[in-house]
Amino acid sequence: MTILVIGATGRVGRHVVDQLVKRGAGVRVLTRDPAKAEFPAGVDVAQADLLDIDALRVAFSGVSTLFLLNAVTGDEFTQAIITLNIAHEAGIDRVVYLSVLHADRAVNVPHFAVKSGAERMLEQMGFGATILRPSYFIDNERMIKDVILQHGVYPMPIGSKGIAMVDARDIAEVAAIELIRRDQAPTKLPSQTINLVGPDTLTGADVASIWSDALARPIAYGGDDPSGFEQNMATFMPKWMAYEMRLMAERYVSDGMIPDEGDVERLIGILGRPLHSYRDFAKGIVAAA
């Protein structure tokens, strides 16, 4: 049948679509504006907003399995609740949900609290779900690359506990593998959680050192200052979003995002290849500069 991908135009979702198409799956994507989206040939496109109940019901018609990625918005939780309710109403019980690592711990961070709530919905409403819990995205670093390249500072306050940053391509490929596994199963499979992490757990100083090596000149770590980071972010994004980023950064500094024992080996086993590394990401940015 058809796998519906919600969040198909973002950094992870577009890779999920490509991986599903590559594996011969029937794919439908949901987007608010099909004219602005480009998808591989054969992909069915449904136009809908996650708050448009009628359009969602049409989009879910004939769908067997759901990939749900909710963007970080002010009404993210409402979107998640409605989407899962409509999926349940449509008889869909096979879901791959993109959560976040340690969603159940960082309850004061809105984005994390939303994911934790959605995880509880999936459990209590009887879905057969794979909960994917990614760490901080390596791809997020693209928004600060100019600061690194032009000013010689790594500005993200990620602290000294360590973060196992993960590549969006690794997230997407695991998601596609799980979607197809659930979609092709003769009956609903038991739920499970997979932590999505990178191969290396890095501190702020570690990341600055990687950039120093890649650029062959010193790059300094900007330090552990979530408050100052919020002020900088608020100059070009909504203040509520900058504040949320501050709250996440405070968690990075206090707790890090450290894999559980066996997480890296489990992912290598699922993918059948090594994980993409932060060092290779930095080298790629420098080569393209």
C-alpha positions in Angstrom: 0.0 0.0 0.0 1.0 3.6 0.5 3.4 5.2 3.0 2.5 8.8 3.8 5.4 11.1 4.7 4.6 14.2 6.7 7.5 16.7 6.9 8.7 15.6 3.4 10.2 19.0 2.4 12.6 19.4 5.3 16.2 18.3 5.8 15.2 14.8 7.0 12.0 14.3 5.2 13.3 14.8 1.7 15.9 12.1 2.3 13.2 9.8 3.7 11.2 10.2 0.5 14.3 9.5 -1.7 15.2 6.4 0.4 11.7 5.0 0.1 11.5 5.6 -3.6 14.9 4.0 -4.0 13.5 0.9 -2.2 10.5 0.7 -4.4 7.9 1.8 -1.9 4.6 3.5 -2.8 5.0 7.1 -1.4 2.6 9.9 -0.8 3.8 13.2 0.6 1.8 15.9 2.4 2.7 19.5 1.7 1.0 22.9 2.1 2.2 24.1 -1.3 2.9 21.5 -4.0 4.1 24.2 -6.4 7.1 24.8 -4.2 8.0 21.2 -3.7 10.0 18.9 -5.9 9.7 15.1 -5.5 10.9 12.1 -7.5 8.7 10.8 -10.3 5.9 8.5 -9.1 5.5 10.2 -5.7 1.8 11.1 -5.0 1.4 14.6 -3.6 -1.4 15.6 -1.2 -2.0 19.2 -0.4 -3.0 19.8 3.2 -2.2 21.7 6.4 -1.9 19.8 9.6 -4.8 21.8 11.1 -7.0 21.2 8.1 -9.1 18.2 9.2 -10.9 17.6 5.9 -7.8 17.8 3.8 -6.0 15.5 6.3 -8.8 12.9 6.0 -8.4 12.9 2.2 -4.6 12.6 2.5 -4.9 9.6 4.8 -7.2 7.7 2.5 -5.5 4.5 1.3 -2.5 5.0 3.5 -1.0 1.9 5.3 1.9 3.4 7.2 2.8 6.9 8.4 6.1 8.8 8.8 5.4 11.8 11.1 7.8 14.7 11.5 6.3 17.8 13.1 8.2 21.0 12.5 9.1 23.2 15.4 6.2 25.7 15.5 4.2 27.5 18.1 1.4 25.0 17.6 3.5 21.9 17.1 1.7 19.8 19.8 -1.7 20.6 18.4 -0.5 19.5 15.0 0.8 16.3 16.4 -2.3 15.5 18.4 -4.6 16.2 15.4 -2.5 14.2 13.0 -2.3 11.1 15.2 -6.0 11.3 15.9 -6.8 11.4 12.2 -4.4 8.5 11.5 -6.1 6.5 14.2 -9.5 7.4 12.8 -8.3 6.2 9.3 -7.3 2.8 10.7 -3.5 3.4 10.4 -1.7 1.6 13.2 1.9 1.6 11.7 3.9 4.7 12.4 7.5 5.9 12.4 7.7 9.0 14.6 10.6 11.4 14.7 11.1 12.4 18.3 14.2 13.6 20.0 16.9 12.1 22.2 16.0 12.3 25.9 12.6 13.7 25.1 11.3 12.4 28.5 14.0 14.2 30.5 14.2 17.8 29.1 10.5 18.5 30.0 11.0 22.3 30.3 12.0 22.5 26.6 8.8 22.9 24.5 10.1 20.9 21.5 11.1 18.0 23.8 7.9 18.1 25.8 5.9 17.9 22.6 7.8 14.8 21.5 7.3 13.2 24.8 3.6 13.8 24.7 3.3 12.4 21.2 5.2 9.3 22.3 2.7 8.8 25.1 -0.2 9.1 22.5 1.4 6.5 20.3 1.6 4.1 23.2 -1.8 4.7 24.8 -3.7 4.7 21.5 -2.3 1.3 20.5 -0.2 2.3 17.5 2.6 -0.1 16.4 5.4 2.5 16.3 9.1 3.0 15.9 10.1 6.0 17.9 13.2 7.5 16.4 15.1 9.7 18.9 17.8 11.7 17.1 20.4 13.7 18.8 21.3 17.2 17.6 21.4 17.4 13.8 24.8 17.9 12.2 22.9 19.7 9.4 21.9 22.4 11.9 25.5 23.6 11.7 24.9 25.0 8.2 23.2 28.0 9.7 26.4 29.0 11.6 29.0 28.1 9.0 29.6 31.7 8.0 30.4 32.6 11.6 32.9 29.8 11.7 34.5 30.6 8.3 34.5 34.4 8.6 35.0 35.1 12.2 36.9 32.1 13.5 34.5 31.1 16.2 32.3 28.1 16.8 29.3 29.8 18.4 27.0 27.0 19.5 27.0 26.6 23.3 27.0 22.8 23.4 29.1 22.5 26.6 31.6 20.0 27.8 29.5 17.0 28.6 29.4 15.9 24.9 26.8 15.6 22.1 26.8 12.8 19.6 25.6 14.8 16.6 23.8 12.8 13.9 23.6 13.3 10.1 20.2 13.8 8.5 21.0 11.1 5.9 21.5 8.5 8.7 18.2 9.5 10.3 16.4 9.3 7.0 17.8 5.9 6.0 16.9 4.3 9.4 13.4 5.8 9.1 12.9 4.4 5.6 14.1 0.9 6.7 11.7 1.0 9.6 8.8 2.3 7.5 9.2 -0.5 5.0 9.7 -3.1 7.7 6.4 -2.1 9.3 4.6 -1.6 6.1 5.5 -5.1 4.7 4.8 -7.0 8.0 1.7 -9.2 7.8 0.5 -7.8 11.2 1.2 -4.8 13.4 4.6 -5.1 14.9 5.5 -4.3 18.6 6.6 -0.7 19.3 10.3 0.1 19.8 12.6 3.0 20.3 15.8 3.7 18.4 18.3 6.4 19.5 19.8 8.1 16.5 23.3 9.3 17.2 26.6 10.1 15.5 29.8 8.0 15.8 31.5 10.6 18.0 30.5 12.3 21.2 31.9 15.9 20.9 32.3 18.8 23.3 32.3 22.4 22.2 36.1 22.4 22.4 36.2 19.2 20.3 34.1 20.7 17.5 36.3 23.9 17.5 39.3 21.6 17.1 37.7 19.8 14.2 37.1 23.1 12.4 40.7 24.2 13.2 42.0 21.1 11.5 39.7 21.4 8.5 40.5 25.1 8.0 44.2 24.8 9.0 43.8 27.9 11.2 42.6 28.4 14.8 38.9 28.3 15.5 37.8 29.2 19.0 34.9 27.8 21.0 32.5 30.6 21.9 31.8 29.3 25.3 28.8 28.1 27.4 26.5 31.1 27.2 23.0 30.1 26.3 21.7 33.6 27.3 24.0 35.4 24.8 23.1 32.8 22.2 19.4 33.5 22.7 20.1 37.2 22.2 22.0 36.6 18.9 19.3 34.2 17.6 16.5 36.7 18.4 18.0 39.2 15.9 16.8 37.0 13.0 14.2 34.6 14.2 11.0 34.8 16.4 11.8 35.5 20.0 9.9 32.4 21.2 12.0 30.3 19.0 15.2 31.9 20.1 14.1 31.3 23.7 13.5 27.7 23.0 17.0 27.4 21.5 18.3 28.8 24.7 16.5 26.2 26.7 17.9 23.5 24.5 21.4 24.9 24.8 21.1 25.0 28.6 20.3 21.2 28.5 23.3 20.6 26.2 25.5 22.4 28.7 24.1 20.7 31.8 23.5 17.2 30.5 24.9 16.8 27.0 23.3 14.4 24.5 25.2 11.2 25.2 24.3 7.9 23.5 23.4 4.8 25.6 25.7 1.9 25.5 25.4 0.0 22.2 23.5 2.8 20.3 26.3 3.4 17.7 26.8 -0.4 17.1 23.0 -0.9 16.7 22.8 1.8 14.0 25.8 0.5 12.1 24.0 -2.9 12.2 20.8 -1.5 10.8 22.4 0.5 8.1 25.2 -2.0 7.2 27.7 0.9 6.9 29.6 3.4 9.1 27.7 6.5 10.3 28.5 9.9 8.8 30.9 11.9 11.0 31.1 15.5 12.0 34.7 15.7 10.8 33.6 14.7 7.3 30.8 17.2 7.4 33.3 20.0 8.3 35.6 18.9 5.5 32.7 19.1 3.1 31.8 22.6 4.1 35.4 23.8 3.7 35.7 22.1 0.3 32.6 23.8 -0.9 33.5 27.3 0.4 
